[in-house]
Amino acid sequence: MIFIDGVQFSTRSSHTQSHSQGSDTLTTLMEHPFLASTSHSLKAMQERKISITEDCGSQRPIQSRWVYIFQREYATVDPALVDFVGTDEATTCVGLVIRNRKNGMTSVAHIDSPNIVDIGISQMLSLLVGHTSEINLDVHLIGGFEDVPSKHANGTNRSRRSHEKLDGYSYPLCTKIIETLSRRQETFHIQTLLILGHNTKRDSEGNACPIFSGFMIETATGSVVPAGFDRSTRCPDEIVRRIRIGASQEDPAWDGKLLETYDTRTDQFVIAPASWTLYRLHMALTLQHLSDAEILLMCSTSPSAEGPDFVDHERRQWDYLIKHPEWQYTFPMRQPRIFERTAGGWKRCSVSPDDFRSTSG
């Protein structure tokens, strides 16, 4: 159930179809004065550029302990071990934060599809609420934009076949997240709803694009600020984790799930394995010859809204797959890739196969 500014938010009758209920709830929430005000305040902030040489915007050598989340990943962190959690590169995706008010435990996910919302939110909550749902949880949603005109996204009487085309990617995803939060028994206090129209601007050519594509949350206070990260802070194991995003769609072990990335108890990155077919090699060999403009059109849900390094990220993944086409090279014996925190970042651990004999995706 959803609370806004301390008051329970009432939704329509349970007899209403779930998509329609989620759509109506989302529309009402977007117009709520409290959430409109918090969105306005967040948009007034300057985006922080996070680099390995910068301590989350303070201009000091980096000392903070942080965790970075890629698309389709999630991480639940303990504020005693982690100072900041962040993600970026979200265009049609949505960053979801759920934080336990009592102990500061914080879960962050970068969600890219309505198909992973139900199980994904359950994954996020598994270490936040334990065996009881009677806990107050703060929620922030940042990302997604009006990738189709709002008159289509809010229209009615359309056929199911045309529904996805008219709604684009951001709107169905946001609707599904709100619908899922509404029907669960946990108490969700929505603090930020910087999505869709609240997160849309126009570029110099008139194309719609997100105002902010990333953020970070301070675990001790729960404060959220817009943020962008460079390659030095999108770590560890950047290329492998990027490859997992697409590969997980071929791997039935990850059907409907967010990708497991970080071990809350040990403060280690434990990058759970994913497998893929040689079809990915075929695609890499085919796509590598395309122009930058063609790659944007073929590989992005929002070609006009991607960051300047999108194509480079794609090409580096293809280079890796061409050199190492079989997933067993990356995840031998289907073991996770484990990284421990060091003073300067992350270091990969050497492990015995016996240590993870029971590990599964």
PyMOL commands that set and color helices and strands:
alter all, ss='L'
color gray80, all
select helices_A, chain A and resi 18-30+33-43+114-125+150-153+160-167+170-183+196-199+238-247+252-254+279-287+292-299+303-305+310-323+327-330+332-334+353-356
alter helices_A, ss='H'
color red, helices_A
select strands_A, chain A and resi 2-4+7-8+48-50+66-69+73-77+84-87+94-100+106-111+136-143+187-194+200-202+208-210+215-218+224-229+259-260+262-263+268-271+337-342+345-348
alter strands_A, ss='S'
color yellow, strands_A
deselect
rebuild
show_as cartoon
